[in-house]
Amino acid sequence: MTSAEPSTGTAAPSPATSDAASAAGQKLPLSALLALAVAVFITSLTETLPAGLLPDMSAGLHTSESATGQTVTIYALGTVLTAIPLSAATASWPRKRLLLTAMAGFAVANTVTALSANYPLTLAARFLAGVAAGLAWALLAGYARRMVAPHQEGRAIAIAMAGIPVALSLGVPAGTFLGQVVSWQAAFLAMTALTVVLLVWITAVAPDHPGQETAGKIPLRRTLRVPGVTPVLIVTLVFVLAHTLLYAYIASFLDDIGMGDQVDAVLLVFGVACLISIWAVGTCIHGHLRTLTVVSTLLVGVAVAVMGAFSGADAPVYVAAALWGLGWGGVPTLLQTAAGQAGGEAADAAQAILVTLWNVAMAAGGIAGGVLLNAVGADAFPWTVLILLVPVLAIVLAARSHGFPATHTSANS
């Protein structure tokens, strides 16, 4: 999900837990949910921060910028390789302890990254950060859902996922600024300091929930046979691939159309629109998941069409960025919720697979985007994204009974 984007190892809540959530009525545990949002912010920013610090990191590590750029790739690789097996191995752990362990991993990884002048050691630290991200992403959505009553699940996930656009629109520019004014090491140490504060925050306010009674191998085949799970996972893979193609190379695209000096402004518009989208999805998702997913897909489609057709003028590109953010901002919440509801008793396995596919799609988007840029040119990005969105919309519309149902079903598991 970015890392994402995106409740592995969660068990069905006990009657006492369900009663407590119901008794809470409309009151959301905002302090605990905001702690999860900060955790999402840290995972997202840790992944993408090297992109804004690349020249200085390269000089400090005595490597080329292309080699230093692999610190982002190795992070994604750590998540892809370990999310499913580690989520299965830690399925019986209490949720609070597991989250604290994952975030402590970020503190160690970012500290080592800041202090290391050795390229292999830096890669090892970044791999550890990716492992921590795999654990965190597979846990966070389910943790948020279990803090609230069933009708508040979508809103709770939306609050937790708000950390993604904040990291992309504000965190990366702030980290880049700190790296330029002080040093790139200071940016990573600031992440460590924030993580330490978060560890205290989680310890103080986050409720605990038990894991599964037994841990073991995640049943991939059985999970994929659950009605609705496969459509959600395919939509996740293709939608994230489409988004990443454009987002990873937005600077190249804007430079190609003569807006290379406005990258920060375009991304700021995108980020603000993402926040609005998250709020809207969190407010309306209960009973409207299918409609919101269709609308999100259409908004991103219209955005890239405008971007491709009117790339000769600045104003339409800003309008397209706003539409893109409005469409994309709520997607992590929508897909996490859809996977949890479709998975039912297999929600933990569905979430672990989703996290893995999300990171596979991000890595594939970066690679495919580079190939597309060299082979065709930056002007091909919007139209390629538009083509990829066609099967996304078709699958969402077809999965009317399961996956993206016309009626709401809760799966607070």
PAFI-884625 format. One line per 4 residues: number of its first residue (from 0); for each residue x, y, z of C-alpha. Coordinates in Angstrom, 2 decimals, always signed. Example, Ala and Ser with C-alpha at 12.3 -4.5 7.8 and 13.67 -1.06 7.14 Angstrom:
% PAFI-884625
0	+12.30,-4.50,+7.80; +13.67,-1.06,+7.14
//
This chain:
% PAFI-884625
0	+0.00,+0.00,+0.00; +1.66,+1.93,-0.39; +1.62,-0.15,+1.98; -0.49,-0.09,+2.21
4	-1.51,-0.38,+2.23; -3.71,-2.81,+3.48; -6.64,-8.45,+9.70; -4.67,-11.63,+9.56
8	-4.86,-13.89,+12.55; -8.04,-12.42,+14.01; -10.55,-14.71,+15.57; -14.27,-14.25,+15.97
12	-14.92,-11.93,+18.91; -16.25,-13.39,+22.10; -19.85,-12.60,+23.10; -18.48,-10.26,+25.72
16	-16.49,-8.39,+23.09; -19.49,-8.14,+20.78; -21.71,-6.96,+23.62; -19.17,-4.33,+24.60
20	-18.95,-3.05,+21.05; -22.73,-2.95,+20.75; -23.06,-1.15,+24.04; -20.69,+1.47,+22.79
24	-23.36,+2.49,+20.32; -22.27,+5.35,+18.12; -19.21,+6.18,+20.19; -15.98,+5.34,+18.37
28	-12.75,+4.65,+20.31; -11.04,+7.53,+18.53; -7.82,+7.50,+20.53; -7.20,+3.83,+19.76
32	-8.21,+4.19,+16.10; -5.96,+7.24,+15.69; -3.10,+5.18,+17.11; -3.74,+2.66,+14.33
36	-3.78,+5.53,+11.81; -0.34,+6.61,+13.03; +0.83,+3.00,+12.66; -0.43,+3.03,+9.06
40	+1.31,+6.39,+8.54; +4.62,+4.95,+9.76; +4.38,+1.84,+7.57; +3.52,+3.89,+4.47
44	+6.14,+6.59,+5.05; +8.89,+4.10,+5.90; +8.29,+2.42,+2.55; +8.29,+5.56,+0.40
48	+10.69,+7.89,+2.27; +13.84,+6.82,+0.36; +12.26,+8.10,-2.87; +12.51,+11.70,-1.60
52	+16.00,+11.21,-0.14; +17.58,+9.23,-2.97; +20.50,+11.52,-3.95; +21.65,+12.11,-0.37
56	+21.21,+8.45,+0.62; +23.16,+7.42,-2.45; +26.05,+9.68,-1.49; +25.98,+8.50,+2.11
60	+25.97,+4.82,+1.15; +28.52,+5.32,-1.66; +26.26,+3.66,-4.23; +24.45,+4.73,-7.38
64	+20.94,+6.16,-7.16; +19.56,+3.12,-8.97; +21.13,+0.84,-6.37; +19.84,+2.99,-3.54
68	+16.39,+2.85,-5.12; +16.41,-0.89,-4.43; +15.87,-0.05,-0.76; +12.22,+0.43,-1.74
72	+12.14,-2.83,-3.68; +13.68,-4.86,-0.84; +11.07,-3.44,+1.55; +8.26,-4.70,-0.69
76	+10.04,-8.03,-1.08; +10.19,-8.46,+2.70; +6.43,-7.98,+2.89; +5.62,-10.27,-0.04
80	+7.79,-13.14,+1.20; +6.78,-13.08,+4.85; +3.23,-11.71,+5.23; +1.44,-15.04,+4.82
84	+3.81,-17.39,+6.73; +4.41,-14.95,+9.61; +0.72,-14.13,+9.90; -0.01,-17.84,+10.19
88	+2.79,-18.37,+12.72; +1.56,-15.51,+14.93; -2.18,-16.18,+14.53; -2.51,-17.21,+18.19
92	-0.78,-14.08,+19.52; -2.91,-11.44,+21.26; -3.53,-8.63,+18.80; -2.04,-5.86,+20.95
96	+1.21,-7.72,+21.54; +1.52,-8.49,+17.83; +1.02,-4.83,+16.86; +3.59,-3.70,+19.43
100	+6.06,-6.26,+18.07; +5.52,-5.11,+14.48; +5.97,-1.44,+15.36; +9.07,-2.20,+17.42
104	+10.43,-3.79,+14.26; +10.00,-0.45,+12.48; +11.86,+1.36,+15.27; +14.82,-1.02,+14.95
108	+14.81,-0.98,+11.14; +14.64,+2.82,+10.81; +17.34,+3.30,+13.46; +19.71,+0.91,+11.70
112	+18.93,+2.58,+8.35; +19.80,+5.99,+9.82; +23.05,+4.85,+11.42; +24.30,+2.54,+8.69
116	+26.91,+3.60,+6.16; +27.05,+0.05,+4.80; +24.85,-0.76,+1.80; +24.23,-4.48,+2.58
120	+23.36,-3.62,+6.20; +20.95,-0.96,+4.97; +19.27,-3.48,+2.66; +18.94,-5.90,+5.59
124	+17.32,-3.17,+7.70; +14.90,-2.32,+4.89; +14.01,-6.00,+4.51; +13.24,-6.12,+8.25
128	+11.01,-3.06,+7.83; +9.15,-4.89,+5.07; +8.66,-7.91,+7.33; +7.25,-5.64,+10.04
132	+4.98,-4.06,+7.45; +3.62,-7.45,+6.42; +2.66,-8.22,+10.00; +1.18,-4.77,+10.58
136	-0.86,-4.55,+7.36; -2.32,-8.01,+7.83; -3.38,-7.05,+11.36; -4.54,-3.42,+11.28
140	-7.87,-3.62,+9.42; -9.13,-6.53,+11.50; -7.96,-4.86,+14.71; -9.90,-1.70,+13.81
144	-13.03,-3.71,+12.98; -12.97,-5.54,+16.30; -12.84,-2.32,+18.30; -16.34,-1.27,+17.20
148	-19.89,-2.45,+16.67; -20.62,-4.15,+13.30; -22.29,-1.09,+11.77; -19.19,+1.01,+12.56
152	-16.63,-1.32,+10.95; -16.20,+0.67,+7.73; -15.81,+3.96,+9.57; -13.24,+2.44,+11.92
156	-11.17,+1.07,+9.03; -11.43,+4.42,+7.23; -9.96,+6.23,+10.25; -7.11,+3.72,+10.49
160	-6.38,+3.89,+6.75; -6.24,+7.71,+6.81; -2.55,+7.31,+7.56; -1.88,+6.36,+3.91
164	-2.74,+9.64,+2.13; -1.33,+11.68,+5.02; +1.99,+9.85,+4.59; +2.01,+10.31,+0.82
168	+0.81,+13.91,+0.66; +2.44,+15.37,+3.78; +4.87,+12.82,+5.23; +7.08,+12.34,+2.18
172	+7.46,+16.11,+1.49; +8.14,+16.75,+5.19; +10.69,+13.94,+5.35; +12.35,+15.21,+2.18
176	+12.50,+18.74,+3.61; +14.05,+17.47,+6.85; +16.55,+15.48,+4.84; +17.56,+18.57,+2.86
180	+17.74,+20.93,+5.86; +19.42,+18.55,+8.32; +20.35,+15.16,+6.83; +18.68,+12.09,+5.39
184	+19.63,+10.23,+8.57; +17.61,+12.73,+10.60; +14.49,+11.85,+8.62; +14.78,+8.18,+9.54
188	+15.61,+8.97,+13.18; +12.49,+11.14,+13.30; +10.53,+8.08,+12.21; +12.09,+6.12,+15.06
192	+11.14,+8.82,+17.57; +7.54,+8.83,+16.30; +7.43,+5.04,+16.56; +8.60,+5.13,+20.19
196	+5.83,+7.60,+21.00; +3.36,+5.33,+19.23; +4.47,+2.29,+21.23; +3.62,+4.15,+24.44
200	+0.32,+5.32,+22.91; -0.72,+1.80,+21.87; +0.23,+0.42,+25.27; -1.93,+3.05,+26.99
204	-5.09,+3.10,+24.87; -5.41,+0.12,+22.52; -7.74,-2.67,+23.66; -6.50,-6.22,+23.39
208	-8.16,-9.09,+21.57; -7.13,-12.73,+21.49; -5.75,-14.40,+18.40; -6.90,-17.75,+17.13
212	-6.82,-20.66,+19.53; -4.55,-22.54,+17.15; -2.03,-21.21,+14.70; -0.78,-22.91,+11.61
216	-0.58,-22.79,+7.88; -2.95,-20.38,+6.17; -5.31,-22.50,+3.99; -4.79,-20.75,+0.65
220	-6.80,-23.09,-1.57; -9.69,-23.32,+0.84; -9.74,-19.56,+1.25; -9.77,-18.97,-2.50
224	-12.78,-21.28,-2.80; -14.82,-19.14,-0.41; -17.43,-17.33,-2.56; -16.44,-13.71,-3.12
228	-12.81,-13.92,-1.97; -11.25,-14.46,-5.40; -13.09,-11.53,-7.06; -11.94,-9.19,-4.26
232	-8.34,-10.38,-4.60; -8.33,-10.02,-8.40; -9.76,-6.50,-8.12; -7.07,-5.69,-5.55
236	-4.27,-6.95,-7.79; -5.40,-5.13,-10.94; -6.61,-1.91,-9.28; -3.39,-1.46,-7.28
240	-1.31,-2.28,-10.37; -3.18,+0.38,-12.37; -2.80,+3.01,-9.64; +0.89,+2.27,-9.08
244	+1.69,+2.53,-12.78; +0.69,+6.18,-12.72; +1.61,+7.14,-9.15; +5.16,+5.74,-9.32
248	+5.87,+7.68,-12.51; +3.72,+10.77,-11.98; +6.86,+12.94,-11.92; +7.92,+11.55,-15.30
252	+4.43,+12.09,-16.72; +4.21,+15.67,-15.45; +7.68,+16.44,-16.72; +6.68,+15.06,-20.13
256	+3.73,+17.47,-20.37; +5.68,+20.50,-19.14; +4.57,+20.43,-15.49; +7.72,+18.99,-13.97
260	+8.01,+21.89,-11.53; +4.49,+21.27,-10.17; +4.82,+17.68,-8.93; +4.48,+18.64,-5.26
264	+1.39,+20.76,-5.93; -0.31,+18.04,-7.97; +0.41,+15.43,-5.28; -0.89,+17.79,-2.61
268	-4.21,+18.10,-4.48; -4.27,+14.33,-4.83; -3.56,+13.84,-1.11; -6.22,+16.29,+0.09
272	-8.77,+14.63,-2.20; -7.75,+11.26,-0.75; -8.55,+12.48,+2.75; -11.99,+13.66,+1.59
276	-12.53,+10.27,-0.04; -11.62,+8.40,+3.13; -14.07,+10.49,+5.14; -16.86,+9.92,+2.60
280	-16.24,+6.18,+2.40; -16.06,+5.84,+6.17; -19.38,+7.66,+6.51; -21.25,+5.74,+3.81
284	-19.63,+2.31,+3.56; -22.16,+0.53,+5.78; -24.62,-0.90,+3.28; -23.02,+0.82,+0.26
288	-19.72,-1.00,-0.28; -20.64,-2.11,-3.81; -21.81,+1.33,-4.93; -18.76,+3.05,-3.46
292	-16.39,+0.60,-5.17; -18.08,+1.20,-8.53; -17.96,+4.98,-8.02; -14.29,+4.84,-7.00
296	-13.39,+2.88,-10.11; -15.29,+5.29,-12.35; -13.72,+8.35,-10.72; -10.20,+7.04,-11.28
300	-11.17,+6.15,-14.85; -12.49,+9.63,-15.55; -9.39,+11.13,-13.91; -6.90,+9.31,-16.12
304	-9.02,+9.99,-19.22; -8.95,+13.72,-18.45; -5.23,+13.53,-17.71; -4.57,+11.85,-21.04
308	-6.91,+13.94,-23.18; -6.17,+17.39,-21.73; -2.50,+17.07,-20.79; -1.66,+20.27,-22.67
312	-3.22,+22.50,-20.01; -2.46,+22.76,-16.30; -6.00,+23.24,-14.94; -7.44,+19.95,-16.28
316	-4.49,+18.05,-14.79; -5.26,+19.48,-11.35; -8.93,+18.55,-11.80; -7.81,+15.05,-12.80
320	-5.58,+14.82,-9.71; -8.54,+15.74,-7.50; -10.77,+13.14,-9.17; -8.00,+10.58,-8.87
324	-7.68,+11.24,-5.14; -11.46,+11.15,-4.63; -11.57,+7.79,-6.36; -8.48,+6.21,-4.86
328	-8.47,+7.46,-1.26; -11.18,+5.10,-0.04; -10.02,+2.07,-2.03; -7.86,+0.53,+0.75
332	-10.84,+0.75,+3.12; -13.23,-0.69,+0.54; -11.02,-3.63,-0.39; -10.02,-4.44,+3.20
336	-13.69,-4.40,+4.21; -14.73,-6.47,+1.20; -12.06,-9.09,+1.93; -13.07,-9.34,+5.59
340	-16.76,-9.68,+4.80; -16.27,-12.15,+1.95; -13.80,-14.27,+3.92; -16.08,-14.85,+6.91
344	-14.35,-17.46,+9.05; -11.41,-17.33,+6.62; -11.10,-13.54,+6.93; -7.61,-13.82,+8.43
348	-6.31,-15.80,+5.45; -8.09,-13.51,+2.97; -6.45,-10.45,+4.54; -2.99,-12.05,+4.45
352	-3.38,-12.89,+0.76; -4.67,-9.37,+0.07; -1.64,-7.79,+1.75; +0.68,-10.00,-0.29
356	-1.06,-9.29,-3.60; -1.14,-5.57,-2.81; +2.64,-5.50,-2.52; +3.08,-7.74,-5.56
360	+0.96,-5.27,-7.54; +3.03,-2.33,-6.29; +6.28,-4.02,-7.27; +4.85,-5.07,-10.63
364	+3.54,-1.55,-11.22; +6.99,-0.10,-10.69; +8.62,-2.60,-13.05; +5.91,-2.44,-15.73
368	+5.86,+1.34,-15.54; +9.58,+1.50,-16.19; +9.24,-0.78,-19.19; +6.30,+1.25,-20.49
372	+8.18,+4.52,-20.03; +11.19,+3.29,-21.99; +9.23,+1.49,-24.70; +6.34,+3.89,-25.37
376	+6.73,+7.06,-23.34; +5.08,+8.78,-20.38; +1.99,+9.78,-22.36; +0.93,+6.10,-22.39
380	+0.39,+5.93,-18.61; -3.17,+7.36,-18.39; -4.48,+5.19,-21.23; -2.85,+2.05,-19.84
384	-4.47,+2.69,-16.48; -7.83,+3.22,-18.17; -7.54,-0.12,-19.97; -6.71,-1.92,-16.69
388	-9.73,-0.40,-14.97; -12.12,-2.07,-17.45; -11.75,-5.59,-15.93; -11.82,-4.06,-12.43
392	-15.23,-2.52,-13.07; -16.48,-5.67,-14.81; -15.52,-7.92,-11.88; -17.05,-5.59,-9.29
396	-20.31,-5.48,-11.24; -20.32,-9.26,-11.74; -19.62,-10.05,-8.06; -23.12,-9.00,-7.06
400	-23.85,-11.95,-4.80; -20.44,-12.39,-3.17; -17.39,-10.16,-2.93; -19.13,-6.86,-3.66
404	-22.71,-7.73,-2.71; -25.71,-5.53,-3.34; -26.71,-5.96,+0.31; -24.51,-5.46,+3.36
408	-23.19,-8.43,+5.32; -21.09,-7.98,+8.42; -18.14,-10.13,+9.23; -16.67,-8.86,+12.40
412	-14.23,-11.64,+12.71
//
